[in-house]
Amino acid sequence: MSGSASFSSPSEQLSFVVPDPDSDSDDGSRITEEEERLYAAAVEASDGFDVPNLPGVIACCLIKPSGFNRKYVNPFCVAGMKHYNQDKKTNYEFVRLIKANYRYARGFLFYLTFEGRTPENNTKIFEAQVLAWIPGEDSDVTEVYFCREKASLTKTGSSGN
């Protein structure tokens, strides 16, 4: 199974707010207009790989930094690296996790930034979007949507490629 895991607009991702269990308020922690503007700009500029942390805000499909243990996340980086190698006919190996963001989507949809290395010791930074499915009879455990080299950014934040 493959497909796109993105929404038509970042604000569409934030349309459903659920209560924050640590809040004294009955209506949850709603994202402010300024937070939403900053978040939407970051999602658009980075495809969800470099987004601000919004502590206390809980919203459906909000991409946020992962607090998961590296031992849990590293295998998804390896899956992303394998996908890249098969697609590009290369031989990189996963070296280390740099950053992991995630959101809920039939499991955890990870936005992973990691380092890969060739047998010749050349290194590159990669980004992979990997879905860790909620285990079930009819689902794979892991689905890699894509893995790509991380684009360098210009001063305006746009891709330099």
HUCOR-V387821 format. One record per residue. N is the residue number from 0. RES is the residue in one small letter. SS is DSSP state (H for helix, E for strand, L for the rest). NEAR is the number of other C-alpha atoms within 12 Angstrom. D_CENTER is the distance of its C-alpha to the mean C-alpha in Angstrom with 2 decimals. Layout:
# HUCOR-V387821
[[N RES SS NEAR D_CENTER] [N RES SS NEAR D_CENTER]]
This chain:
# HUCOR-V387821
[[0 m L 14 18.49] [1 s L 13 16.14] [2 g L 13 15.06] [3 s L 17 12.83] [4 a L 28 10.33] [5 s L 23 10.70] [6 f L 22 13.48] [7 s L 14 16.47] [8 s L 19 15.99] [9 p H 29 13.81] [10 s H 28 16.90] [11 e H 19 17.04] [12 q H 27 13.87] [13 l L 30 15.90] [14 s L 18 19.17] [15 f L 19 19.49] [16 v E 23 19.93] [17 v L 23 20.86] [18 p L 20 23.02] [19 d L 20 21.87] [20 p L 14 23.85] [21 d L 15 24.66] [22 s L 16 26.09] [23 d L 11 29.81] [24 s L 13 29.22] [25 d L 13 29.56] [26 d L 18 27.23] [27 g L 19 23.95] [28 s L 25 22.22] [29 r L 27 21.83] [30 i L 31 19.70] [31 t L 19 22.20] [32 e H 12 22.67] [33 e H 13 21.92] [34 e H 24 18.63] [35 e H 28 17.67] [36 r H 19 18.87] [37 l H 21 16.97] [38 y H 33 13.68] [39 a H 30 14.36] [40 a H 24 15.38] [41 a H 24 12.33] [42 v H 33 10.04] [43 e H 23 12.78] [44 a H 23 13.24] [45 s H 27 9.84] [46 d L 36 8.14] [47 g L 38 5.64] [48 f L 37 5.26] [49 d L 31 8.46] [50 v L 31 9.29] [51 p L 25 12.35] [52 n L 25 12.85] [53 l L 21 15.10] [54 p L 18 17.04] [55 g L 23 19.15] [56 v L 30 17.50] [57 i L 30 16.50] [58 a E 30 15.62] [59 c L 26 14.61] [60 c L 32 11.09] [61 l L 42 10.42] [62 i L 42 6.91] [63 k E 34 8.11] [64 p E 26 8.46] [65 s L 28 8.93] [66 g L 16 12.62] [67 f L 19 12.67] [68 n L 13 15.22] [69 r H 19 14.50] [70 k H 13 16.86] [71 y H 17 14.68] [72 v H 34 11.38] [73 n H 29 13.38] [74 p H 29 14.55] [75 f H 40 11.21] [76 c H 44 11.21] [77 v H 36 14.80] [78 a H 32 14.14] [79 g H 40 11.92] [80 m H 43 14.79] [81 k H 28 17.35] [82 h H 30 16.00] [83 y H 28 16.20] [84 n H 24 19.65] [85 q H 16 20.96] [86 d H 17 19.94] [87 k H 15 21.26] [88 k L 11 24.02] [89 t L 18 23.08] [90 n L 21 23.30] [91 y L 33 20.52] [92 e E 31 19.87] [93 f E 35 16.97] [94 v E 24 18.18] [95 r E 26 15.85] [96 l E 32 12.42] [97 i E 27 11.99] [98 k E 30 8.94] [99 a E 36 6.28] [100 n E 37 4.39] [101 y E 36 4.79] [102 r E 33 7.23] [103 y E 25 10.37] [104 a L 24 11.29] [105 r L 21 14.21] [106 g E 21 12.64] [107 f E 33 9.22] [108 l E 38 6.31] [109 f E 48 3.98] [110 y E 44 1.61] [111 l E 50 5.29] [112 t E 41 8.14] [113 f E 39 11.45] [114 e E 31 15.10] [115 g E 35 17.21] [116 r E 23 21.01] [117 t L 18 23.78] [118 p L 13 27.07] [119 e L 11 28.63] [120 n L 14 26.38] [121 n L 16 24.53] [122 t E 20 21.01] [123 k E 24 18.06] [124 i E 29 14.52] [125 f E 38 11.92] [126 e E 41 8.37] [127 a E 44 7.37] [128 q E 44 5.66] [129 v E 45 7.58] [130 l E 38 9.21] [131 a E 32 11.38] [132 w E 23 14.24] [133 i L 18 16.70] [134 p L 15 19.60] [135 g L 12 22.46] [136 e L 8 25.29] [137 d L 9 23.87] [138 s L 15 20.26] [139 d L 18 18.73] [140 v L 22 16.93] [141 t E 29 14.03] [142 e E 35 13.05] [143 v E 37 11.41] [144 y E 29 10.80] [145 f E 34 10.94] [146 c E 34 11.14] [147 r E 32 12.67] [148 e E 27 14.29] [149 k L 27 12.78] [150 a L 21 15.19] [151 s L 18 17.48] [152 l E 14 17.83] [153 t L 11 21.24] [154 k L 8 22.70] [155 t L 10 21.78] [156 g L 18 18.05] [157 s L 16 18.32] [158 s E 16 17.76] [159 g L 11 20.87] [160 n L 10 20.99]]
